[in-house]
Amino acid sequence: MLGPQLMARSRHGIVELTGLVRGEIERRTAIETVSRISGVQGVKDGLAMSICQKDTSESGIVDMIHRGLWAKANIDPKTIRIEERAGTIFLKGVVDNPVRKALIENLVRANLGVLSLRNELVVDSSKAKISKEEEVDDASIFGLVRAALQDSLRKAHVETLAGFVVLSGVASDSKEREVAGAIAQSFRGVKWVHNEMTVR
């Protein structure tokens, strides 16, 4: 998902990103996307802001939201239709569970430039069925869950085996513990989440 103005060089598991980005969201998206690649141990940020740092046009905001959803929750931009009309973002499409619907809404609300949001996503549990071609291995599940929890729940530990996820570590309150479980459950390929996080 690196654009034509971005370059990546890797040495001993550390990837250095250089080039121009249009703003902080694009910078974070690039770093988060690269950090989720298997084998990447760290990302060195050598990105520079272009002169036009803030793209608040309709297509600019929609593109930023799509990139953010892909980087933070592995949500394919083709599965969610995002429209912007008169400053309001509309989310349309079908998701497999209410947790994913809420996760998408929260991620979109976190984008700069989103002033108002209407979540018109429809929950269809039949979408949760995974074909053989879509099966996700444990390493991918581990990487996705760990990366998603890294921003807000740094004390969460993740273990995976055959699609089963075990969360351990410390949460600051019961709501944070609940959110960690919901985030872990939201990824394709996760069959079950056992949340052993303690509240302190």
N, C-alpha and C positions, 0 to 999 in steps of 0.2 A: 504494500500500500504506500510505499515511498513514492513521492512525486518526482517529476523530472528535475527539480531543483535541489534534491536531497541526495547525499552520497553516504554510504556506509562502508567502513573498513573494520575488519575484525582481526584481533590478535590475542591469542590465548584466552578466548572466551569473552573478551571485552570488545564491544562494538563502539566505534566512534562515529557519531553522526555529524555531518557538516552540510552546509547549504543554507538556503533561505526558507523561512516559514512566514506565514501571514499574521501570526499572532500566537498568544500563549496556548490556546486550545490546540492549535495545529502542532506546536512544539511538544506539548504533553502527549498528544495522540501518537506522534512519531516515536517518542521515547517509550511509551507503554507498549506499542505494537512490537517494537524490536525486542524489548525486554521479555516478551512472552515466547519468543522463538526458542525452541529446544536447543540447549547447549550454551545459550547466552548467559554469562555470569554477571555482567554489568554493562551499563551504557554510559559512555562519556558524551556529554552534551556540548557539541561545538556548533550548534545551530545559531543563526543570526536572524533577526527580524527584518523583513523587507520594509520598505518605506511605507507601504500601505499595510499597516499592522492590523487594522480592524475591518473586516469585511462583513458588513451588516446587511448586505443585499439579501434578497430572498434566497437565491441559490447559494450564497456564501454561508448563511446560517444553516440551511438544510444540509449542505455538504459537511459542515463542522459537526452537526448532530450525528449524521451517518458515520463519520470517522470515529467519533467518540463512542458510539454504540458498538462498533466493530472492535475497537481497542479495549474497551472496558468490560464488555460482556459477550464478545464473540457473536454478536448479532449481525447476521448477513444483511446488508442494506437492501437486498432484493426482497426480503420478507416483510419489511415494514415500509409503508408509504408515509412520507412526511411532507406536509404541505404548510406553507406560510401564507396567511392572508391577513392583511391589516394588522400586523404585529402579533397575531396569534398563531401558534404552532398546532397543527392538527396531526394526530397519530392515527393511522388507519392500517388495518391488516388483521391477521389472525395469529394468535400466540397459543402455546400449548397449556399454559396454566396461569392462574391469577398472580402468582409470585413473579413470573417473568413480566407480566403486564405492569405491575407496580415497580419492578426494577427498571424497566425501560422509562417509565414516567419520571422516576427519581433521577436517572442519568440525564434525561433531556432537560429537566428543570435546572440542573447544575450548569448548563451551557450559558455563557455570556451571550446576551442578545435575545434570550428567550424571556419575554415579558409576560406572556399568557399562554396557557396550554390547554388543549382539549384532547383527552385520551379517549379515542373511539375504537381502541383495539378490542377485538372480540376473542374470548377464550373458547377454544375448541380442544378438549382433551384428546380427541382422536389424533391430533397433530403430534402427540407425544410419542407415538409409535416410531421406532427406529428401524430402518432397513439395515441389512448387512453392510451395504455401502456406506451408511451414515454412522456406523458404530464408532465410538470414540475410545481411544486407548487410555489406560490409567495415567500415563505420563502427561497426556494432553489435559485430562480432567484436573490432575494435580496442579499443572501450570496455570490453568485458567482460574481455578478456585483461589489458589495462592495469590495470584496477581490481583484478583478482584478484592480480596480481603486486605491486601497489603496497604492500600491507601488509608483505610479507616480503622482497621482492626489489626494493628501490627503485632499484637500478642497472641494471635490465633495461629495454631499449628494444624497442618493438613496432612492426612494420610489417605491413600486410595488403594483399593484392591478390587478388581473385577467390577468396577463401577460403583462400589460402595465407598463412601467418604466418611472419615472419622475426623471430627473437629475437636481439638483440645486447646488448652491455654486459658487466658484470663480475659473476661469481658468486664467493662466498667459498670454495666447494669444489665438487667434481664432483657431490656429492649435490644441492646447491642448483641447479646447472645442470640436472640431470636432472629435479628437481621442477618447475622453470620450464617445461621442455618438456612435461611431463605435464599441468600445469595448462592450458597453451595448447591442447593437443590435446583436452582434455576438453570444450570448448564446441561446441555444435551449430553446424554451418556451417563448421567448420574442416576443410579437406580434407587439409592437410599442414602440418607445422611443420619449419622449418629452424632449428636452434639453433646460432647463431654466438657464443654467450656464451663469454667467456674466463674461466679460473679463476685467481684471484690470492690 
